[in-house]
Amino acid sequence: MQKDFAITDAYANESYVLTDDFLNDNPWHEVTAGFKTGPDTDLLLLRVVREPARPLIRGKLWIDDVRLVEK
């Protein structure tokens, strides 16, 4: 099962980030991504994406210290 973080524009549904999948065999790792939005972007969505979406989720996924930093 593939799991990724996705960042999209909430209104325009434009995709900015889709991270590499993170798998069950790695107990912890940092995920970072850089992206640039347009001048009309007002709201971003951070989602966890599963492919395929149908199977039940088993186990735990801990997400900690999410930061959005302007550069």
C-alpha positions, 0 to 999 in steps of 0.5 A: 500500500502506498502512502504519501503526503499531498499538498494542494490548493484548496480552491483551485485543486492545483497540486503542489507536492506529492511526496515519495511513499513511506512504507511500514518497514521504516519506523521513523523518517523525516519528510520535507518538500519545497514548493511555490504557490501562485499569487492567488493561493489563499488556502492549502490542504495537507492530506495523507493519500493512500493508493489503492484507497479501498483496503482497510488501514492497519497499524499506526501512522504518527504525524508530528511537527508539521510546519509551513515556512515561507522562504 
